[in-house]
């Protein structure tokens, strides 16, 4: 997969594309608690017990810590990440460059963002995902781990623990 190409799921029995679901197509529950269906399609239909399980992509990002104790996008100051919730990009925004951005490595995030009140964490990305050289842009995102809170009183272990509880991460 080269940079900027989409990763899209194959059609599944639940979409009505290849007939009724069977136990071989059920899929697995991801670490974030969501069930994904996977099916291998051939010219003859579904292959039973394909052994492939699809799930989310794990990646890293940074947020600004707002005065209200909520995490905000680094670039879109008015975008607040909702505690313990799934973030969803607006329909068709992935195609025009919007979505939830995250990096493939923590080192890349730290190199891009530093300073007072920066929070580093891990997110799960899924849905329509565009892969880029250093990261991803996705239709859906959920915070799964708060790794570090940088800067003065904002960086205290108490603040990090409080954010982990608030965001369920």
N, C-alpha and C positions, 0 to 999 in steps of 0.2 A: 504494500500500500504506500503510495507516494504522498507527499505533503499536500494537504488541501482536499484529499479525497474523502468521501463519506463512507462511514461504516454503517450499514443498514441491516436490520435483521431480515432473515428469510421469511417468506410467508409461513404462517402456522395454521394448524387445523382450526384454531379459534377464529381465524379470519375468513374461514369458509373457502379457502383456496384449494385445498386438496382433500376434502372430505372430513368425516367425523374424527374426533380426537380418539386416540387409543393410549393405553398406559405407557407405551414407548415414547410418546411425545410430551409427557407431562413436564419435564424439566426439573429444575432444582430451585430451592429457595436460596437467595443470595444472603451474604452476611448482613445486609440491611433489612432483610425480612421480606423482600419482594420475590415473587415467583416469576420465572422466565420460561417460555416455551422455546424449544429448539427442534427443528426437523430438517433432515437432509432431503433435498428434492432431487429426483432423477427424472429422466423422460418417462419412467413408469410409475411415478408417485413417490410416496414417502418410504424411506428405508427404515424398517423397524429396528429399535435398539441401536441407534446411531452412536450413542456413547458421548455425544457432544453436549456440553452444558454451557449456556450463555449467561453472562452476568454483567455486572457493572465494571467499568474501568476505574481503577483507583489512581488518583492524581493529587497534586499538592497546589495550594494557593495561599494567598495572603489577604487579609482584610484590615481595615482600619477599625479600631475600637471606638465607638461613639460615646459621648458623654452619658448616654442613657444605658450604657453597658451592652449595647447590641452591636453585632458585626455588620459593617458596611462595606460595599464594594470599594476597591481602590480607585476606580475611575468614575464610577457613577455614584456620586456622593449621596444621592437621594435614595439609592437602592439598599434596603435593609434586608439581611438574611433572616428569615423567620425561624425562631428556635424550634427545634424538633420537627421541622416540616420539610417537605420536598419542594425545591424551587423548580419552576417550569418556565422555559422561554416562551414568549408569545408565538403563536402559529406562524410558520413561514419565516421566522427571523433567523434561523440557522443559515438559510441560503444567502442572506444578505450580510452575514458577518456577525450577527448578534448571537447570544447564547452564554453559557457559563464556561468561562475560561479557567484552565488549570494547567500546571506544568507537569512534565513527566518525572522530574526529580526535585527533591527538596533543595538541593544545591542551587538549581536554577532560580527557584523562588527567592531564596536568600540573596542571590546576586542581583535580583531585580528590585526587591523591596526591603528596606531596612528603616530603622528609626523608631521614634517614640510612639507607642500605641499601636504597633503592628502586631497582628496575630497570625501565626502560621498554623495551617492545619491540612488535614487530608479529607478529600471529598470522593464520593462515589458519583460517577457520571454514567448516564445511559440514555436510551432513546436514539435519536439521530445524533451521531458523533462525527465531527470532522477532525482528523488527525493533522497536526502541523509538525514542523521540525522539532520544536521544543515542548509541545503540549497538545492540548485538545480544546475543542469548543463543543459543548453538548446541549441537548434539548432539556435534559433533566439533571439536577444535582442535589446531593444531600451531604451535609457535613457529617463525617463519621468519626473524626478525631481532632481535638485541639492539641497541637503539639507544643507550641511555645507562645508566650505573650512577652513582647519586648518593651523595655523602657520604664524606668523609675517605678512609681507605685503601681503602674499598670502591669508591670512585669512580675509582680509578687506571686508566689505559689498560691496564695489565697485567691487572687484574681483568676488564675488559670483554672483552679478547681471550681470556682463559681461559674465560669464560662462552660466548663465541661458538663456541669449539672444542667445549666440553662439550655444548652444545645443538645444534650443527650449524647455527648461525644467524649 
